[in-house]
Amino acid sequence: LAEEKKKVEESAVLELTLADEKRNVEESAARERSLREELSEEKKKVEELAAREQSLLDELAEEKKKVEESAVLELTLADEKRNVEESAARERSLREELSEEKKKV
């Protein structure tokens, strides 16, 4: 009877140990699922950030292009202004020459 009692007690201890191990495995599986979900969310955030970064880089490239075009226009405008000033100076010079020629005549 003592041996049967001992076997029953050992069996009960093994069942409790098995139940603990089962609970530990279930908790580990739950933690793993939670971590996988967290990882998935973090991946999604990284993808969103990468897309936003690309969008900002595209915007920056567009702005850079506009600035370059504006600089070209400013240089062109400066050239045109200089041409107009030179033409005005030549016109004054020619008018002065014409005036002097008229005085001679």
WOBELZI-V29618 format. One record per backbone hydrogen bond with DSSP energy under -0.5 kcal/mol. NH is the residue of the N-H (numbers start at 1). CO is the residue of the C=O. E is the energy in kcal/mol with one decimal. If there is no record, write none. Layout:
nh = (NH:NH)
co = (CO:CO)
e = (E:E)
This chain:
nh = (5:6:7:8:9:10:11:12:13:14:15:16:17:18:19:20:21:22:23:24:25:26:27:28:29:30:31:32:33:34:35:36:37:38:39:40:41:42:43:44:45:46:47:48:49:50:51:52:53:54:55:56:57:58:59:60:61:62:63:64:65:66:67:68:69:70:71:72:73:74:75:76:77:78:79:80:81:82:83:84:85:86:87:88:89:90:91:92:93:94:95:96:97:98:99:100:101:102:103:104:105)
co = (1:2:3:4:5:6:7:8:9:10:11:12:13:14:15:16:17:18:19:20:21:22:23:24:25:26:27:28:29:30:31:32:33:34:35:36:37:38:39:40:41:42:43:44:45:46:47:48:49:50:51:52:53:54:55:56:57:58:59:60:61:62:63:64:65:66:67:68:69:70:71:72:73:74:75:76:77:78:79:80:81:82:83:84:85:86:87:88:89:90:91:92:93:94:95:96:97:98:99:100:101)
e = (-2.6:-2.4:-2.5:-2.5:-2.4:-2.6:-2.6:-2.5:-2.6:-2.7:-2.5:-2.4:-2.7:-2.9:-2.5:-2.5:-2.7:-2.7:-2.5:-2.7:-2.6:-2.5:-2.7:-2.6:-2.6:-2.4:-2.7:-2.6:-2.6:-2.5:-2.8:-2.7:-2.5:-2.4:-2.7:-2.5:-2.5:-2.6:-2.7:-2.2:-2.4:-2.6:-2.6:-2.6:-2.7:-2.6:-2.4:-2.5:-2.9:-2.4:-2.4:-2.7:-2.7:-2.5:-2.5:-2.7:-2.3:-2.2:-2.7:-2.7:-2.3:-2.4:-2.7:-2.6:-2.6:-2.6:-2.5:-2.2:-2.4:-2.6:-2.4:-2.6:-2.8:-2.5:-2.5:-2.6:-2.8:-2.4:-2.5:-2.6:-2.5:-2.7:-2.7:-2.7:-2.4:-2.6:-2.7:-2.5:-2.5:-2.8:-2.6:-2.7:-2.5:-2.8:-2.9:-2.5:-2.6:-2.5:-1.9:-1.7:-1.5)
